[in-house]
Amino acid sequence: MSATLNAAAVTSATEDPACAEPLPVLGRDVTVPLVTGGEVTYAALDYAASAPALQRVWDDVAAYAPYYGSVHRGAGYLSQLSTDLFEQSRVTVAEFLDCRPSDQVIFTRSTTDSLNLLAAVIPADCQVFVFETEHHASLLPWTNAQVTYLNAPRTPDEAVATLERALADRDPYGPALVCVTGASNVTGELWPVRELAAAAHAHGARIVLDAAQLAPHHPVSVQDLDVDWVAFSGHKLYAPFGSGVLAGRADWLQEADPYLAGGGASRKVARREDGGVDVEWHTTAARHEAGSPNVIGVYSIASACKALKEAGFENLVAREQRLIEKVRAGLAEVPAVRVLSLFGDDAPRVGVISFVVDGWNSSHFAAALSAEYGIGVRDGLFCAHPLVRTLLGSEPQAQGECGAPEAAPGERSLNAIRVSFGAGTPDEHVDRFVRAVKELVADGAKWQYRTEEGRCVPAV
């Protein structure tokens, strides 16, 4: 039932990884209308929000779909097949993440769901340390813990030093958890995960890695990075079928009550004489997977993991780095554009770049890219409000009217524009984006736009 992806096919005849062809994704031939007339192939440059499905993933899911059945407890052939597929997907994900033999792989709905699950199982007296630079998925779940929010560092070394100072002041006898991103969903910059993990463990704390933006772009090894848990989403890993992963140490997960109570999580349920019920919960990953699981979503993640490993991260990283350099060089040629960064121009990064344009409302600029060039990007604060406001130096304010700049020339912008790309992005999409930015800044928009429900749209 499995579609085959030949790893050699992603490399050109020159064997130069940077010249490799993009991986086939759904939507690569979709055309969209332009307000100025005609149609153009859609340039999907919003991978940081949701990446398109790999063709390999779609083919694998389509091949399995006729055999779909309920998992765990079904006696029929399709149920047994689906159960085997579901559990083998767990093995595939564990191999993709280079998990330890004792680690558990739990399937969730998303990174947000994974981190909320972990927040629900940490000990009651746990101290949590999280940088203000985190995505809201890793910034907000720790409502039942004693949370220390750390200021945005300006270098990787400062990040490690900031964490070490905070950990040195904590209760040395209580449990502690550090939560950190692997790659920023705003700047794309890689964080010093291995060094932060070493600092956490040196002070008796554990660490969870938000790999939502890292796993689609770079190999993630739980053992090499020495993290206790890792979380990521399928829809950013070219498997947009509504599943996510939390993988790592089993003890806190086994000791806590199930994240959701229900069938699948329970091993034995019996009535008591007093009218209540006694429940024996599973100690495996099933403990936190109550209800009927998203088998197709889980299988799609496993398929994507296989496809990326077969393509070779060395090739994917080299090609993406070339695209990053092309975008950054193009934006650097436009004086009105300012690229946002915490760690500086030389920091290693993935294909996520945010910027502002002097004199432009960010929503207006993004709308013009879409309506006049067929390019999809993202504008706003990217579910990382404290980080973006730190980078922009602005306080929370409402979006301005469409066509009006968010800030007058010389003043600070209120929102930003984000372009993001990955293994399925053709060179032409990046070239068109750079050209469009230069033309919009030089000549202005060709169409009139208006505000509708807080967003900028073409005035048709």
C-alpha positions as CSV (number, residue, x, y, z in Angstrom):
1,M,0.0,0.0,0.0
2,S,3.0,2.3,0.3
3,A,4.0,4.7,-2.4
4,T,7.7,4.8,-3.0
5,L,9.9,7.9,-3.0
6,N,13.3,7.4,-4.5
7,A,15.8,9.4,-2.4
8,A,18.1,9.8,-5.4
9,A,15.3,11.5,-7.3
10,V,15.5,14.6,-5.1
11,T,19.1,15.2,-6.3
12,S,20.0,16.7,-9.6
13,A,22.4,15.2,-12.1
14,T,25.1,17.4,-10.7
15,E,24.7,15.7,-7.3
16,D,24.7,19.2,-5.7
17,P,22.2,19.0,-2.8
18,A,21.6,22.7,-3.1
19,C,20.4,22.1,-6.7
20,A,18.0,19.3,-5.7
21,E,14.4,19.5,-7.0
22,P,11.6,20.3,-4.5
23,L,9.7,17.4,-3.1
24,P,6.3,16.9,-4.8
25,V,3.5,18.4,-2.8
26,L,-0.2,18.7,-3.4
27,G,-1.3,22.1,-4.9
28,R,1.9,22.6,-6.8
29,D,-0.1,23.1,-10.0
30,V,-3.1,25.0,-8.6
31,T,-3.8,28.3,-10.4
32,V,-5.5,31.3,-8.8
33,P,-7.0,34.5,-10.3
34,L,-5.3,37.9,-10.1
35,V,-7.3,41.1,-9.6
36,T,-5.3,42.6,-12.5
37,G,-6.5,39.8,-14.8
38,G,-5.4,36.3,-15.7
39,E,-4.3,33.5,-13.5
40,V,-1.0,32.3,-12.1
41,T,0.3,29.2,-10.3
42,Y,-0.2,29.7,-6.6
43,A,2.9,30.4,-4.6
44,A,2.3,28.9,-1.2
45,L,4.8,30.7,1.1
46,D,3.1,30.2,4.4
47,Y,4.6,26.8,5.4
48,A,5.2,28.0,9.0
49,A,1.4,28.0,9.5
50,S,0.6,24.8,7.5
51,A,2.7,23.0,4.9
52,P,1.1,21.4,1.9
53,A,0.8,17.6,2.0
54,L,3.6,15.7,0.4
55,Q,2.4,13.8,-2.7
56,R,3.9,10.7,-1.0
57,V,1.7,11.2,2.1
58,W,-1.4,11.7,0.0
59,D,-0.7,8.5,-2.0
60,D,0.0,6.5,1.1
61,V,-3.2,7.6,2.7
62,A,-5.3,7.0,-0.4
63,A,-3.8,3.5,-0.7
64,Y,-4.8,2.8,2.9
65,A,-8.2,4.4,2.9
66,P,-10.2,1.3,1.5
67,Y,-8.7,-0.7,4.4
68,Y,-9.7,1.8,7.1
69,G,-11.1,0.2,10.3
70,S,-11.4,0.8,14.0
71,V,-8.2,0.2,16.0
72,H,-7.5,-1.8,19.2
73,R,-10.2,-4.4,20.1
74,G,-11.6,-5.0,16.6
75,A,-11.7,-8.7,15.6
76,G,-12.2,-8.1,11.9
77,Y,-9.4,-8.1,9.4
78,L,-9.6,-4.4,8.6
79,S,-9.5,-3.5,12.3
80,Q,-6.4,-5.7,12.8
81,L,-4.8,-4.1,9.8
82,S,-5.6,-0.6,11.0
83,T,-4.3,-1.4,14.5
84,D,-1.1,-2.8,13.1
85,L,-0.7,0.4,10.9
86,F,-1.4,2.6,13.9
87,E,1.1,1.0,16.2
88,Q,3.7,0.7,13.4
89,S,3.4,4.4,12.9
90,R,4.4,4.9,16.5
91,V,7.6,2.9,15.8
92,T,8.3,5.0,12.7
93,V,7.9,8.3,14.6
94,A,10.1,7.0,17.4
95,E,12.8,6.1,14.8
96,F,12.4,9.5,13.1
97,L,13.0,11.3,16.5
98,D,15.7,8.9,17.6
99,C,13.9,8.2,20.8
100,R,15.3,6.3,23.7
101,P,14.1,2.7,24.1
102,S,12.1,3.6,27.2
103,D,10.4,6.7,25.7
104,Q,6.7,6.8,24.9
105,V,5.2,8.2,21.7
106,I,1.7,9.6,22.2
107,F,-0.4,10.8,19.4
108,T,-2.3,14.0,19.9
109,R,-4.1,16.6,17.7
110,S,-1.3,19.1,17.4
111,T,1.7,20.7,19.1
112,T,-0.7,22.8,21.1
113,D,-2.5,19.6,22.3
114,S,0.8,17.9,23.0
115,L,2.1,20.7,25.3
116,N,-1.3,21.0,27.0
117,L,-1.1,17.3,27.7
118,L,2.3,17.7,29.2
119,A,1.1,20.6,31.3
120,A,-1.7,18.5,32.6
121,V,0.6,15.7,33.8
122,I,3.5,17.6,35.4
123,P,3.7,17.4,39.2
124,A,1.6,19.8,41.1
125,D,4.5,21.6,42.6
126,C,6.5,21.8,39.3
127,Q,8.3,25.1,38.4
128,V,8.2,25.9,34.7
129,F,10.7,28.2,32.9
130,V,9.7,29.5,29.5
131,F,11.1,32.3,27.4
132,E,8.7,35.1,26.3
133,T,9.9,34.4,22.7
134,E,7.8,31.2,22.6
135,H,4.8,30.5,20.4
136,H,1.6,30.7,22.4
137,A,1.3,26.9,22.2
138,S,4.3,26.6,24.5
139,L,3.9,29.9,26.3
140,L,0.4,29.6,27.6
141,P,-0.4,26.0,28.8
142,W,1.3,26.1,32.2
143,T,-1.6,27.7,34.1
144,N,-1.5,25.2,37.0
145,A,2.3,25.6,37.5
146,Q,4.6,28.2,39.0
147,V,5.8,29.8,35.9
148,T,8.9,32.0,35.4
149,Y,8.8,33.9,32.1
150,L,12.3,34.7,30.8
151,N,13.1,37.8,28.8
152,A,14.0,37.6,25.2
153,P,17.8,36.9,24.8
154,R,19.8,38.6,22.0
155,T,22.3,35.8,21.5
156,P,22.3,32.0,22.0
157,D,24.8,32.3,24.7
158,E,22.6,34.9,26.5
159,A,19.7,32.4,26.3
160,V,21.8,29.8,28.1
161,A,23.1,32.2,30.7
162,T,19.5,33.6,31.3
163,L,18.2,30.1,31.9
164,E,21.1,29.1,34.2
165,R,20.5,32.2,36.4
166,A,16.8,31.5,36.6
167,L,17.4,27.8,37.5
168,A,20.0,28.7,40.1
169,D,17.4,30.7,42.0
170,R,14.7,28.0,42.0
171,D,13.7,25.5,44.7
172,P,16.5,22.9,44.3
173,Y,14.3,20.1,45.7
174,G,11.1,20.5,43.7
175,P,10.5,19.3,40.1
176,A,11.2,21.8,37.3
177,L,10.6,21.9,33.6
178,V,12.1,24.1,30.8
179,C,10.1,24.7,27.6
180,V,11.9,26.0,24.6
181,T,11.4,26.1,20.8
182,G,13.8,24.5,18.4
183,A,13.3,27.1,15.6
184,S,11.4,30.4,16.0
185,N,8.1,30.6,14.1
186,V,8.8,34.3,13.7
187,T,12.5,34.7,12.8
188,G,13.3,31.1,11.8
189,E,16.4,31.2,14.0
190,L,17.6,28.0,15.6
191,W,17.9,27.9,19.3
192,P,20.8,26.3,21.3
193,V,18.6,23.3,22.4
194,R,21.5,21.0,23.3
195,E,23.1,23.7,25.5
196,L,19.8,24.6,27.1
197,A,19.1,20.9,27.8
198,A,22.5,20.6,29.5
199,A,21.8,23.6,31.6
200,A,18.4,22.3,32.6
201,H,19.8,18.9,33.6
202,A,22.7,20.4,35.5
203,H,20.2,22.1,37.8
204,G,17.9,19.1,38.1
205,A,15.3,20.3,35.7
206,R,13.7,18.6,32.7
207,I,13.2,20.1,29.2
208,V,10.6,19.8,26.5
209,L,11.3,20.8,22.9
210,D,8.7,22.5,20.8
211,A,9.9,21.1,17.4
212,A,6.9,22.4,15.4
213,Q,9.1,24.5,13.2
214,L,12.3,22.4,13.5
215,A,11.2,18.9,12.6
216,P,10.1,19.8,9.0
217,H,13.4,21.4,8.3
218,H,16.1,19.6,10.3
219,P,16.6,16.2,11.8
220,V,15.6,16.0,15.5
221,S,17.3,13.5,17.7
222,V,15.9,13.2,21.2
223,Q,19.1,11.4,22.3
224,D,21.6,13.8,20.7
225,L,19.8,16.9,21.9
226,D,19.2,15.1,25.3
227,V,15.7,16.5,25.7
228,D,13.1,14.9,27.9
229,W,10.2,15.4,25.6
230,V,9.6,16.7,22.0
231,A,6.3,17.9,20.5
232,F,5.4,18.6,16.9
233,S,2.5,18.8,14.5
234,G,1.7,16.8,11.4
235,H,0.2,19.8,9.5
236,K,3.6,21.5,9.6
237,L,5.4,18.2,8.6
238,Y,3.6,17.9,5.2
239,A,0.9,15.7,6.8
240,P,-2.1,18.0,7.3
241,F,-4.6,15.5,8.7
242,G,-5.0,16.8,12.3
243,S,-2.5,14.8,14.3
244,G,0.5,15.7,16.5
245,V,3.1,14.0,18.7
246,L,4.4,14.1,22.2
247,A,7.3,11.8,22.7
248,G,9.7,11.3,25.6
249,R,10.0,10.1,29.2
250,A,7.2,7.9,30.5
251,D,7.3,8.4,34.2
252,W,5.3,11.6,34.6
253,L,2.9,10.4,31.9
254,Q,2.3,7.1,33.7
255,E,1.9,8.7,37.2
256,A,-0.7,11.3,36.2
257,D,-4.4,10.9,35.6
258,P,-5.3,10.4,31.9
259,Y,-5.4,13.6,29.8
260,L,-8.9,12.5,28.7
261,A,-11.0,9.9,30.5
262,G,-12.7,7.4,28.4
263,G,-12.5,4.3,26.3
264,G,-9.1,3.3,25.2
265,A,-7.4,4.9,28.2
266,S,-9.0,2.5,30.6
267,R,-7.8,-1.1,31.1
268,K,-10.5,-2.2,33.6
269,V,-13.6,-0.6,35.0
270,A,-15.8,-2.1,37.7
271,R,-18.8,-0.9,39.8
272,R,-18.3,-0.5,43.5
273,E,-20.9,-1.5,46.1
274,D,-21.3,2.2,47.0
275,G,-22.4,2.9,43.4
276,G,-19.2,4.4,42.2
277,V,-16.7,2.9,39.8
278,D,-13.1,1.8,40.1
279,V,-10.9,2.4,37.1
280,E,-7.5,0.8,36.2
281,W,-5.8,3.0,33.6
282,H,-3.3,1.8,31.0
283,T,0.4,2.6,31.7
284,T,1.3,2.6,28.0
285,A,0.8,5.5,25.6
286,A,-2.9,4.5,25.4
287,R,-3.3,6.1,28.9
288,H,-3.5,9.5,27.2
289,E,-5.1,8.5,23.9
290,A,-8.8,8.1,25.0
291,G,-11.4,7.8,22.3
292,S,-11.1,6.6,18.7
293,P,-7.8,7.8,17.4
294,N,-7.2,9.7,14.1
295,V,-5.7,6.7,12.3
296,I,-5.3,8.5,9.0
297,G,-3.7,11.5,10.7
298,V,-1.2,9.2,12.5
299,Y,-0.4,7.3,9.4
300,S,0.2,10.5,7.4
301,I,2.7,11.6,10.0
302,A,4.6,8.3,9.7
303,S,4.5,8.6,5.9
304,A,5.9,12.1,6.1
305,C,8.7,10.9,8.5
306,K,9.7,8.2,6.1
307,A,9.6,10.5,3.1
308,L,11.8,13.1,4.7
309,K,14.3,10.5,5.9
310,E,14.5,8.9,2.5
311,A,14.9,12.3,0.8
312,G,17.8,13.0,3.1
313,F,17.9,16.0,5.4
314,E,21.3,16.9,4.2
315,N,19.9,17.6,0.7
316,L,16.8,19.3,2.1
317,V,18.8,21.6,4.4
318,A,21.2,22.5,1.7
319,R,18.5,23.4,-0.8
320,E,16.5,25.3,1.8
321,Q,19.6,27.3,2.8
322,R,20.0,28.4,-0.8
323,L,16.4,29.7,-0.8
324,I,16.9,31.5,2.5
325,E,20.0,33.2,1.1
326,K,18.1,34.2,-2.0
327,V,15.2,35.7,-0.1
328,R,17.4,37.5,2.4
329,A,19.6,38.9,-0.3
330,G,16.6,40.2,-2.2
331,L,15.0,41.8,0.8
332,A,18.4,43.4,1.7
333,E,18.2,45.3,-1.7
334,V,15.1,47.1,-0.6
335,P,15.9,49.9,1.9
336,A,12.3,50.1,3.1
337,V,12.4,46.5,4.3
338,R,13.6,45.5,7.8
339,V,14.0,41.8,8.6
340,L,13.3,40.8,12.2
341,S,15.9,38.9,14.1
342,L,16.9,38.1,17.7
343,F,20.3,36.6,17.2
344,G,21.6,38.6,14.2
345,D,22.1,38.1,10.5
346,D,24.6,35.3,10.9
347,A,22.4,33.1,13.0
348,P,21.5,29.7,11.5
349,R,17.8,29.5,10.6
350,V,15.1,27.6,8.8
351,G,12.9,29.0,6.0
352,V,10.9,31.4,8.1
353,I,11.5,35.1,7.7
354,S,9.5,38.0,9.1
355,F,9.8,41.6,8.1
356,V,8.2,45.1,8.0
357,V,8.0,47.6,5.2
358,D,8.3,51.3,5.9
359,G,5.1,53.1,5.1
360,W,3.0,50.0,4.5
361,N,0.2,48.4,6.5
362,S,1.3,44.8,6.8
363,S,-2.2,43.5,6.0
364,H,-2.3,45.7,2.9
365,F,1.1,44.4,1.8
366,A,0.1,40.8,2.3
367,A,-3.2,41.3,0.5
368,A,-1.4,42.9,-2.5
369,L,1.0,40.0,-2.7
370,S,-1.9,37.6,-2.9
371,A,-4.3,39.5,-5.1
372,E,-1.7,40.9,-7.6
373,Y,0.9,38.2,-7.6
374,G,-0.7,35.0,-6.4
375,I,1.6,34.7,-3.4
376,G,0.3,33.5,0.0
377,V,2.1,34.8,3.1
378,R,1.1,35.6,6.6
379,D,0.7,39.0,8.4
380,G,0.1,39.9,12.0
381,L,1.8,38.7,15.2
382,F,2.0,35.0,14.4
383,C,0.7,33.6,17.7
384,A,3.9,34.9,19.3
385,H,2.7,38.3,20.5
386,P,5.4,39.1,23.1
387,L,8.2,38.1,20.7
388,V,6.9,40.2,17.8
389,R,6.2,43.2,19.9
390,T,9.7,42.9,21.4
391,L,11.2,42.8,17.9
392,L,9.1,45.7,16.7
393,G,9.4,47.7,19.9
394,S,5.6,48.3,19.8
395,E,2.8,48.0,22.3
396,P,-0.5,46.2,21.5
397,Q,-2.7,48.3,19.3
398,A,-5.5,47.7,16.8
399,Q,-4.7,47.2,13.1
400,G,-5.0,50.4,11.1
401,E,-7.4,50.9,8.3
402,C,-6.4,49.2,5.0
403,G,-4.2,51.3,2.8
404,A,-3.1,53.4,5.8
405,P,0.4,52.6,7.2
406,E,0.4,51.0,10.6
407,A,3.0,53.6,11.6
408,A,4.2,56.7,9.9
409,P,7.7,56.7,8.3
410,G,10.2,56.6,11.1
411,E,7.8,55.2,13.6
412,R,7.6,51.6,14.8
413,S,5.4,49.1,13.0
414,L,2.6,47.3,14.8
415,N,2.5,44.0,12.9
416,A,4.8,42.1,10.5
417,I,4.8,40.0,7.4
418,R,6.1,36.5,7.3
419,V,7.3,34.4,4.4
420,S,8.0,30.8,5.0
421,F,8.9,27.8,2.7
422,G,10.4,24.4,2.8
423,A,11.0,21.1,1.0
424,G,8.2,21.6,-1.5
425,T,8.9,25.2,-2.5
426,P,10.0,25.7,-6.2
427,D,12.6,28.4,-6.9
428,E,10.1,30.3,-9.0
429,H,7.9,31.0,-6.0
430,V,10.8,32.5,-4.1
431,D,11.9,34.5,-7.2
432,R,8.4,35.8,-7.7
433,F,8.1,36.8,-4.1
434,V,11.4,38.8,-4.2
435,R,10.3,40.5,-7.4
436,A,6.9,41.3,-6.0
437,V,8.3,43.0,-2.9
438,K,10.6,45.2,-5.0
439,E,7.8,46.2,-7.3
440,L,5.3,46.9,-4.5
441,V,7.8,49.1,-2.7
442,A,8.9,50.9,-5.8
443,D,5.5,51.3,-7.6
444,G,2.8,50.8,-5.0
445,A,-0.2,48.5,-5.3
446,K,-2.0,48.4,-8.6
447,W,-5.4,47.9,-7.0
448,Q,-7.6,49.5,-4.4
449,Y,-8.1,47.7,-1.1
450,R,-10.6,48.1,1.8
451,T,-10.9,46.8,5.4
452,E,-13.4,43.9,5.9
453,E,-13.7,42.4,9.4
454,G,-10.3,43.7,10.3
455,R,-8.5,42.4,7.2
456,C,-7.4,44.0,4.0
457,V,-9.1,42.7,0.9
458,P,-9.3,43.9,-2.7
459,A,-12.1,46.4,-3.3
460,V,-13.7,44.6,-6.2
